[in-house]
Amino acid sequence: MNVLIQDEANVVFESLKESGITNMFGAAPYAAEMLGVSLEEAKVLHKGWMEGYTLWADIPGCIEED
């Protein structure tokens, strides 16, 4: 998967998480629509977000802390 699209997807998934619109296990359909990708592609991106979340969350400024 393209690193740029994964980066964009990470932002979308974080936005969905923060908004509370959906439980994150159900986020792929929302992301598919927001990113303009198929549901299958969104599922792959979602898996990438979940697997890399800890690493991504450790980058200063990527996730706002309350």
C-alpha positions in Angstrom: 0.0 0.0 0.0 1.2 3.5 -0.8 2.8 5.2 2.2 1.1 8.5 1.4 -2.4 7.0 1.3 -1.6 5.2 4.6 -0.6 8.5 6.1 -3.8 10.1 4.9 -5.8 7.2 6.2 -4.1 7.4 9.6 -5.4 11.0 9.8 -8.9 9.9 8.8 -8.9 7.1 11.3 -7.7 9.4 14.1 -10.4 11.9 13.2 -13.0 9.2 13.3 -11.7 8.0 16.6 -11.8 11.4 18.1 -15.3 12.2 16.7 -16.9 9.1 18.3 -19.0 8.7 15.1 -18.2 5.0 15.1 -16.5 2.3 17.1 -13.1 1.9 15.5 -13.8 -1.7 14.6 -16.5 -0.3 12.2 -14.5 2.5 10.8 -13.5 1.0 7.4 -16.8 1.9 5.6 -16.5 5.5 6.8 -12.9 5.7 5.7 -13.6 4.1 2.3 -16.1 6.9 1.6 -13.9 9.7 3.0 -10.8 8.5 1.1 -12.5 7.5 -2.1 -11.2 3.9 -2.0 -13.0 0.5 -2.0 -14.1 -1.1 1.2 -11.4 -3.8 0.7 -8.7 -1.1 0.4 -10.1 0.7 3.5 -9.9 -2.6 5.4 -6.2 -2.9 4.5 -5.6 0.7 5.5 -7.5 0.2 8.8 -5.4 -2.8 9.6 -2.3 -0.7 8.9 -3.5 2.0 11.2 -4.3 -0.5 14.0 -0.9 -2.2 13.6 1.0 1.0 13.5 -1.1 3.0 16.0 1.4 2.7 18.9 4.3 3.8 16.7 2.3 6.6 15.0 0.9 7.8 18.4 4.5 8.3 19.6 5.3 10.9 17.0 5.0 14.4 18.6 2.1 16.4 17.3 0.4 13.5 15.5 -2.2 12.9 18.3 -3.4 15.7 20.5 -3.4 14.9 24.1 -6.2 16.0 26.4 
